[in-house]
């Protein structure tokens, strides 16, 4: 009896050991695919295969996801970044292979479907030929990405929406709302929309991500009937997923700039305008809210193409291989979910302007009362507005200590920036480019 039991235990142990080896091999494969150190994946407990024969780690390895036909569809692998904070937020929520939309506006109460087609690699792509966004001649068309995770979040997010939209003017703006998640009807926002209840277009997606709304911006500007000087603006409900200290202030700060009359009427020397533009560690507006001219937006790769191209560039560039490891991380280079923040300033013909005259460089934590100071002290100027590149360096964020003390921050390598432009757009910047 004891002998038989020991033999059985031995077999069980061998089977468990074999499964553990396979399990770790699969996990290392997932980590390699997503460029995440295996030690930083949150949970090693389960792997499964989804309905499309894709390897799918369990839900708590990801920012979020949904189940379809009993299978979980992940969005992004969760990794703890170097600051000990999760890299997840609402921007990477639920990128799946389909999105169902219901639309209502003051002109139409019909339900519609915003179809999503798959590219060769199965990534969700919004069909630009089926974009139904109406023209907004003479106004800035504001695209608002509204995310609400749970029904219990609706009251809190409704206040956030009210806060953001009070910066819009019905005389200057038209509003297109892409609602993702728990807010399925415009009536759920109750009094938060104010005059926008009857003056906006509302589309609901059960699942989706920031890329859906950015794709709508890009698709609208591709249309032949859109004036190249038409200004479009992008806002999103930053803080709706993570209700953390400081989210209210950065949301307010970004919304003030993107919705401002200064950006709506930006001069010809500008084609992108925001509260703050920074060239480091890659050209972007921290928090990703801005206004831009359609003539410029039309030159960009689509958001989905850009995300894919940046991922390929990260893993194929010989120039990048010679840079410090930290400069190849997603938030320092502007790929994976950070590609959406990098996208609007990614073209060599970008002519950025910003409004904030303070010494704030970038990052998601603002100096005290900076959002309120911006209301009183907006001053539009070509960006980057600081003459010395070192003014944009942030300690312990994409910085390194090499032998060359004059160059200690990711993104300062001119050759790498030019290589990225050539890889993405096959162009060199004009003489007026900010980086020369």
Buried (B, 14 or more C-beta within 10 A) or exposed (E): EEEEEEEEEEEEEEEEEEEEEEBEEEBEEBBEEBBBEEEBBBEBEEBEEBEEEEBBBBBEBBBBBBEBEEBBBBBBBBBBEBEEEEBBBBBBBBBBBBBBBBBBBEEEEEEEEBBBEEEEEEBBBBEBEEBBBEBBEEBBBBBBBBBBBEEEBBEEBBEBBBBBBEBBBBEBBBBBBBBBBBBBEBEBBEEBBBEBBEBBBBBBBBBBBBBBBBBBBBBBBBBEEBEEEBBBBBBBBBBBBEEEEEBBBBBBBBBBBBBBEBBBEBEEEBBBBBBBBBBBBBBBBBBBBBBBBBBBBBBBBBBBBBBBBBBEBBEEBEBBEEBBEBBBBBBBBBBBBBBBBBBBBBBBBBBBBBBBBBEBBBEBEBEEEBBEBBEEEBEBEBBBBEEEBBEBBBEEBBBBEEEEEEBBBBBBBEEBBBBBBEBBBEEEBEEEBBBE
